[in-house]
Amino acid sequence: MHFRRFAAVLCAVLGATLVGASAAAPKVAVSGHTFKVNGKNVAPQAYNIDGYNYFKLRDVAYLLADTTAPFNVTWSASQSTVVNIVPGQKYQKVGGELSASTLTSLKVSASTFKVLMEGKTLPLRGYLINGNNYYSIADIAESVGFEAGWDNATRTVSITTPDPDPEQPGNNGGSNGSDNTPTPTPKPTPAPTPTPVFTTGVYEVNVSSTLTVRSGPGTSYSSVGQLSKSDKVVVDSLSNGWAHLMDTAGGSGRYVSADYLKRLSDYDGSTTPDEPFTTGWYRVNVESKLAVRAAASTTGKKVGQLSNGAEIVVDSIANGWAHLMDTSNGTGRYVSANYLTRVRGYSASEGEPNDPVEPPRTSQIDGKMTVIIDPGHGGSDVGATSLDGTYDEKHINLTVAKYLQSYLKSAGVNVIMVRDTLEDGSDLTLRGAVMERYQDTADLFFSIHHNAANTAARGAEALAQVADKNGGPTKILAEKLLEEYRALGVPIRSIVFREGHNGDYYYTNRAAASLFIPALTSEFCFIDNAQDQKFIDSDEDLAAEARAQYNAIMYYFTQVEY
């Protein structure tokens, strides 16, 4: 029985990521996704680690025990750090399968266990969580032989095993001999059709998407590349259903399943085969710009772009999409592999590659300017106040925001207000909720504030996202905004890039960054400083402040896509 070995890149939910020595500690949480096996809901204990789902091997084996892709998991005290997978053998329960941890805190470290199958080490990424080993479901799928799919609309991970062989006993849905149904007269067995001789020559890849190239003749060997549908290859030898690809560069370890090859012709020595797409350094080959997306699809949100000639490190390829290695800015960055040319291999000893994505994030590209305006504070939270209580952020921020809303709407900008009354806004997380609601359309989150300190400090600041410290959308906006404030006579302090232990220090900047939304906070002046109060002591002044913000935002949209 032959079936496809498949590991899908699942919208940053399943996939492969190379992590350099300088990578930050993983982000671990109990997975909130739905899981199904062959269409039926199941409830294993799963953790989401840096965006990917990880399972216990025994849980997966338990769930697949009665399917067409069973496997057993064995362990012995004499080899306490070695786990063995036995493919094709029904799982033997040991108790505790699918049980959930009752611990409220997580102790997480990289797994040091070795996972073997048929004597070979499997390249499974794993973590030790509260004493149990958890492994990437995508890696398990590719190694064992089932499909792991992702439905973004329902947030569901679907595990699918191959269809049963109708010729196998027990798969015809008939009687097991326990009733009185007469046994039908057996039909004559037709003469077997001769199996065609598989010979060397030029072959075409016959798959719906991509075909994994492995270092040896079996699914237990590591993946060394991908071939796409309709690629042409030259097969120079066959063994046990595995085709060895001729490699004019002198390599030897490149095998694919012969089940997915269609013979075209003999090899005449002049046909140039297509090279498998393998990891390493790649050069961008486009006329203008190549879109970088948050998911492996043309419908994925655009989070950046690459110029012609830029060089990147690709750490995984699936379904025609290449994933960019990035040990600092996250994992959701994909480009079409059709516009990349391999330059050379990549070694971890080279260190983290330079990031040529321009900029690190961009707007949601839909041709419509959409701005979320946040009048800071509100409700029971009045924010900063003057000493005599004449001025407070709750009121002033909202007044400026409404002027800005009017200006932007007049220019055709779609405006979303976090709050438009004095009663709303006391809950800081309201900002994050609004961002999540409009993450697919928002081009910018702009927060309006006025500072306070010791009555002596004065001037304007702009709080930008730390990802743009060396250039990017919020730095572009911050520079223009302070330029506009300077024209009003306000002293200029600085652009602030403040980093916390989990990205941006400031909540709104951090929440927006997690959703790929550029975000900036404006601190126009110090509300408790007598000289700065002259810039906000009339409606005309507040309208002028909003006009400066409008000018900066409209300039911003001439510099970034939207």
Residue pairs with C-beta under 8 A, 6 or more apart in sequence:
1 68
1 162
1 165
1 168
2 241
2 257
2 259
3 68
3 69
3 145
3 162
3 163
4 147
4 162
4 207
4 260
5 142
5 145
5 212
5 219
5 257
6 141
6 142
6 146
6 147
6 148
7 14
7 16
7 138
7 139
7 141
7 142
7 148
7 318
8 14
8 138
8 147
8 148
8 149
8 150
8 318
8 319
9 15
9 16
9 138
9 296
9 316
9 318
9 319
9 321
9 323
9 334
10 138
10 148
10 149
10 150
10 157
11 150
11 152
11 295
11 296
11 297
11 300
11 332
12 51
12 52
12 294
12 295
12 331
12 332
13 33
13 48
13 51
13 52
13 53
13 150
13 157
14 52
14 53
14 136
14 137
14 138
14 148
14 150
14 157
15 52
15 138
15 316
15 318
15 323
15 331
16 125
16 136
16 138
16 139
16 315
16 316
16 323
17 50
17 52
17 315
17 316
17 323
17 325
17 331
18 279
18 315
18 316
18 325
18 348
19 327
20 327
20 348
20 351
20 352
21 348
22 327
22 351
22 352
23 327
24 328
25 108
26 49
26 50
26 108
26 127
27 49
27 50
27 51
28 47
28 48
28 49
28 106
28 108
28 127
28 129
29 47
29 48
30 45
30 46
30 47
30 48
31 46
31 47
31 48
31 53
32 48
32 155
33 46
33 48
33 53
33 155
33 156
33 157
34 41
34 154
34 155
34 156
34 157
35 41
35 42
35 43
35 44
35 46
35 156
35 157
35 158
35 159
36 42
36 156
36 157
36 158
36 159
37 63
37 64
37 67
37 159
37 160
37 161
38 67
38 159
38 160
38 161
39 158
42 63
42 98
43 98
44 55
44 56
44 59
44 60
44 63
44 98
45 55
45 56
45 59
45 98
45 99
45 100
45 101
46 53
46 54
46 55
46 134
46 137
47 53
47 54
47 106
47 127
47 129
47 134
48 54
49 108
49 127
49 134
50 331
51 330
51 331
51 332
52 136
52 137
52 138
53 136
53 137
53 157
54 126
54 127
54 129
54 134
54 135
54 136
54 137
55 134
55 135
55 137
55 140
56 132
56 133
56 134
56 135
57 73
57 83
57 85
57 115
57 133
57 135
57 140
58 73
58 91
58 94
58 96
58 97
59 97
59 98
60 137
60 140
60 144
60 159
61 70
61 71
61 72
61 73
61 91
62 91
62 93
62 97
62 98
63 98
63 159
64 70
64 71
64 91
64 144
64 146
64 159
64 161
65 90
65 91
66 90
67 146
67 161
68 161
68 162
68 163
68 164
68 165
69 144
69 145
69 146
69 161
69 162
70 88
70 89
70 90
70 91
71 85
71 86
71 87
71 88
71 89
71 91
71 144
72 85
72 86
72 89
72 90
72 91
72 92
73 83
73 84
73 85
73 86
73 91
74 83
74 84
74 86
75 82
75 83
75 84
76 82
81 112
81 113
81 114
82 113
82 114
82 115
82 116
83 113
83 114
83 115
83 116
83 133
84 115
84 116
84 117
85 115
85 116
85 117
85 122
85 143
85 144
86 117
87 117
87 118
87 144
87 145
101 129
101 130
101 132
103 130
106 129
106 130
107 129
107 130
107 131
108 127
108 128
108 129
109 127
109 128
110 126
110 127
110 128
111 126
111 127
111 128
111 133
111 134
111 135
112 128
113 126
113 128
113 133
114 121
115 121
115 122
115 124
115 126
115 135
116 122
117 143
117 144
117 220
118 218
118 220
120 218
120 220
120 221
122 139
122 143
122 220
123 139
123 143
123 222
123 223
124 135
124 136
124 139
124 140
124 143
125 135
125 136
125 139
126 133
126 134
126 135
126 136
127 133
127 134
128 134
137 148
137 157
137 159
138 148
140 148
141 147
141 148
141 159
142 212
142 219
142 223
143 219
143 220
145 162
145 219
146 159
146 160
146 161
146 162
147 158
147 159
147 160
147 161
148 157
148 158
148 159
148 160
149 157
149 158
149 159
149 160
150 156
150 157
150 158
151 158
152 295
164 171
165 171
166 172
170 176
175 181
198 238
198 243
198 258
198 263
199 238
199 263
200 234
200 235
200 236
200 237
200 238
200 267
201 234
201 235
201 263
201 264
201 265
201 266
201 267
202 232
202 233
202 234
202 263
202 264
202 265
202 266
202 267
202 271
202 273
203 232
203 233
203 234
203 235
203 243
203 261
203 262
203 263
203 264
204 230
204 231
204 232
204 233
204 261
204 262
204 264
205 211
205 227
205 228
205 229
205 230
205 231
205 232
205 233
205 256
205 260
205 261
205 262
206 229
206 260
206 261
206 262
207 229
207 260
208 229
209 228
209 229
209 318
209 319
209 320
210 226
210 227
210 228
210 229
210 317
210 318
210 319
210 320
211 226
211 227
211 228
211 231
211 256
211 257
211 260
212 223
212 225
212 226
212 256
213 223
213 224
213 225
213 226
213 227
213 245
213 254
213 255
213 256
213 276
213 278
214 221
214 222
214 223
214 224
214 253
214 254
214 255
214 256
215 221
215 222
215 223
215 224
215 253
215 254
215 255
216 253
216 255
217 239
217 240
217 242
217 244
217 255
218 242
218 255
221 253
221 255
224 253
224 254
224 276
224 278
225 254
225 276
225 277
225 278
225 279
225 317
226 276
226 277
226 278
226 317
226 318
227 233
227 256
227 274
227 276
227 277
228 274
228 277
228 320
228 337
231 274
232 264
232 271
232 273
232 274
233 243
233 245
233 246
233 256
233 261
233 273
233 274
234 245
234 246
234 267
234 271
234 273
235 243
235 244
235 245
235 246
235 258
235 261
236 244
236 245
236 246
236 267
237 243
237 244
238 244
238 258
241 257
241 258
241 259
242 255
242 256
242 257
242 258
243 255
243 256
243 257
243 258
243 261
244 254
244 255
245 254
245 255
245 256
245 273
245 276
246 267
246 273
247 254
248 273
254 276
275 342
277 317
277 322
277 337
277 342
278 317
278 342
279 313
279 314
279 315
279 316
279 317
279 345
279 346
280 313
280 314
280 342
280 343
280 344
280 345
280 346
281 311
281 312
281 313
281 314
281 342
281 343
281 344
281 345
281 346
281 353
282 311
282 312
282 313
282 314
282 322
282 340
282 341
282 342
282 343
283 309
283 310
283 311
283 340
283 341
283 343
284 290
284 306
284 307
284 308
284 309
284 310
284 311
284 312
284 335
284 339
284 340
285 308
285 339
285 340
285 341
286 306
286 308
286 339
287 308
288 308
289 305
289 306
289 307
289 308
290 305
290 306
290 307
290 308
290 310
290 335
290 336
290 339
291 302
291 304
291 305
291 335
291 336
291 365
292 302
292 303
292 304
292 305
292 306
292 324
292 333
292 334
292 335
292 357
293 300
293 301
293 302
293 303
293 333
293 334
293 335
294 300
294 301
294 302
294 303
294 332
294 333
294 334
294 516
295 301
295 332
295 334
296 318
296 319
296 321
296 323
296 334
297 321
298 336
300 334
301 364
301 365
301 440
301 516
302 362
302 363
302 364
302 365
302 561
303 332
303 333
303 357
303 360
303 361
303 362
303 516
304 333
304 357
304 358
304 359
304 360
304 361
304 362
305 357
305 358
305 362
305 561
306 312
306 335
306 356
306 357
306 358
307 356
307 358
310 356
311 343
311 353
311 356
312 324
312 325
312 335
312 340
312 353
312 356
313 324
313 325
313 346
313 353
314 322
314 323
314 324
314 325
314 337
314 340
315 323
315 324
315 325
316 322
316 323
317 323
317 337
320 336
320 337
320 338
321 334
321 335
321 336
321 337
322 334
322 335
322 336
322 337
322 340
323 331
323 333
323 334
324 333
324 334
324 335
324 357
325 346
325 353
326 333
326 355
327 352
328 352
328 355
329 355
329 360
329 467
332 516
333 357
346 353
359 468
359 471
359 472
359 473
359 560
360 467
360 468
360 472
361 467
361 472
361 473
361 513
361 516
361 517
361 518
362 473
362 518
362 560
362 561
363 442
363 443
363 444
363 473
363 518
363 560
363 561
363 562
364 370
364 439
364 440
364 441
364 442
364 443
364 517
364 562
365 561
365 562
366 441
366 562
367 562
368 414
368 441
368 562
369 408
369 412
369 413
369 414
369 443
369 557
369 562
370 413
370 414
370 415
370 416
370 438
370 441
370 442
370 443
370 444
370 562
371 408
371 413
371 414
371 415
371 416
371 442
371 443
371 444
371 445
371 446
371 553
372 416
372 417
372 418
372 434
372 435
372 438
372 442
372 444
372 445
372 446
372 517
373 401
373 404
373 405
373 408
373 415
373 416
373 417
373 418
373 446
373 448
374 401
374 418
374 419
374 431
374 434
374 445
374 446
374 447
374 448
374 508
375 397
375 398
375 400
375 401
375 402
375 417
375 418
375 419
375 420
375 425
375 448
376 383
376 393
376 397
376 425
376 447
376 448
376 449
376 521
377 383
377 393
377 394
377 397
377 425
377 426
377 449
378 394
378 397
378 398
378 419
378 421
378 422
378 423
378 424
378 425
378 426
379 394
379 422
379 423
379 424
379 425
379 426
379 427
380 426
381 394
381 425
381 426
382 392
382 393
382 394
383 392
383 393
383 394
383 397
383 449
383 450
384 392
384 393
384 449
384 450
384 451
384 452
384 527
384 528
385 391
385 392
385 393
385 452
385 527
385 528
386 392
386 527
386 528
386 533
387 455
387 528
391 450
391 527
391 533
391 536
391 537
392 527
393 449
393 450
393 527
394 422
394 425
395 422
396 450
396 527
396 536
396 542
397 448
397 449
397 450
398 419
398 420
398 421
398 422
399 539
399 542
400 448
400 524
400 542
400 545
400 546
400 549
401 417
401 420
401 448
401 546
402 420
403 542
403 543
403 545
403 546
403 547
404 446
404 448
404 546
404 549
404 550
405 415
405 417
407 546
407 547
407 550
408 415
408 550
408 553
409 415
411 550
411 554
413 553
414 441
416 434
416 438
416 442
418 424
418 425
418 430
418 431
418 434
419 425
419 430
424 430
428 507
431 445
431 447
431 507
431 508
431 511
432 507
432 508
432 511
435 442
435 445
435 511
435 512
435 515
435 517
436 515
439 515
439 516
439 517
442 515
442 517
443 517
443 518
443 557
443 560
443 562
444 473
444 477
444 517
444 518
444 519
444 520
444 553
444 556
445 508
445 512
445 517
445 518
445 519
445 520
446 519
446 520
446 522
446 549
446 553
447 508
447 519
447 520
447 521
447 522
448 522
448 524
448 549
449 521
449 522
449 523
449 524
450 523
450 524
450 525
450 526
450 527
450 536
451 457
451 461
451 523
451 524
451 525
451 526
451 527
452 526
452 527
452 528
453 526
453 528
454 528
455 526
455 528
455 529
455 530
456 529
457 526
457 529
458 491
458 525
458 526
458 529
458 531
458 532
459 490
459 491
459 492
459 493
459 525
459 526
459 532
460 482
460 485
460 486
460 490
460 491
460 492
460 493
460 522
460 523
460 524
460 525
461 493
461 494
461 495
461 496
461 523
462 477
462 478
462 481
462 482
462 495
462 496
462 520
462 521
462 522
462 523
463 496
463 498
463 506
463 509
463 520
463 521
463 522
463 523
464 474
464 475
464 477
464 478
464 495
464 496
464 497
464 509
464 520
465 472
465 474
465 497
465 504
465 509
465 512
465 513
465 518
465 519
465 520
466 497
466 498
466 499
466 503
466 504
466 505
466 509
467 513
468 474
468 475
468 476
468 497
468 518
469 475
469 497
472 518
473 518
473 556
473 559
473 560
474 509
474 518
474 519
474 520
475 495
476 556
476 559
476 560
477 518
477 520
477 552
477 553
477 556
478 495
478 520
479 495
480 551
480 552
480 555
480 556
481 520
481 522
481 548
481 549
481 552
482 492
482 495
483 552
484 548
484 549
484 551
484 552
485 492
485 524
485 545
485 548
486 492
487 548
488 535
488 544
488 545
488 548
489 535
490 524
490 525
490 532
490 535
498 504
498 505
498 506
499 505
500 510
502 510
503 510
503 513
503 514
504 510
504 513
506 521
508 519
508 521
509 519
509 520
509 521
511 519
512 518
512 519
513 519
518 560
522 549
524 535
524 536
524 545
525 532
525 533
525 535
525 536
526 532
527 533
527 536
534 541
535 541
535 545
536 542
536 545
